[in-house]
């Protein structure tokens, strides 16, 4: 492939069909989207997507999320079959990294969801930093209510601004999400509650349902109120509701390094189910990384 003819260009609406077709037919793909469909995500002006074109033929694409707390996540990646993935990926990444540095982006993170990614991302300067582990709830016993002064009620639309503030305080980069993504998660979840102390919101949880199974998508407590049983109260209320509805298949993700989170879930009948996904990062500037 003559590299002189390879063009790296920003995504435009007219490339939508070509990108989706390439995504469906190539095995060299990576997709990490949480709450939006791929077409909707491509239409988001805050997302950054670059294309590798050869004589107007799409050979590859790379997409990064919006910047949140200085960090972006790798969301989309695809290379045409038999098209020298290493060469195309290096060209796409050079453009993406240059754009991120221009924005003073602190770093980029990615989940290694497919086995072909690590070799190429090591060449691009990424390094392993943690694992995302999956815990599964075992058993159908409704847990007793923990000792806490907080109260639980359903999330209301007016709560979202406060939930976004708590989320920002409870998670360190790159695990924070922006308010728009929190809204998308809220709309996708069917079990959403907040914990209050003296009418002030101090924590929340969002849980999605997939048929006869549920997934706890987000649980956060204001740092000033951690260790006071707030997370336990939210989790107990959620499990009680789900089990009363006959839903006993419940999963949650957390970092392998976050022992405190895992201990909370284990107290309520969650066990690691063996699924885990490596988290790789590349730091571009000064950044604070944590659980």
Secondary structure, DSSP 8 states (H G I E B T S, - for coil): --GGGEEEEE--GGGHHHHHHHHHH-SEEEE--SSS-HHHHHT-TTSEEEEEEETTEEEEEEEE---BTTEEEEEEEEE-TTS-HHHHHHHHHHHHHHHHHHTT--EEEEE--STTHHHHHHHTT-EEEEEEEEEEE---------S-S-EEEE--GGGHHHHHHHHHHH--TTS---HHHHHHHHHH-SEEEEEEETTEEEEEEEEEEETTEEEEEEEEE-GGGTTTTHHHHHHHHHHHHHHHTT--EEEEEEETT-HHHHHHHHHTTEEEEEEEEEEEEEE-SS-----
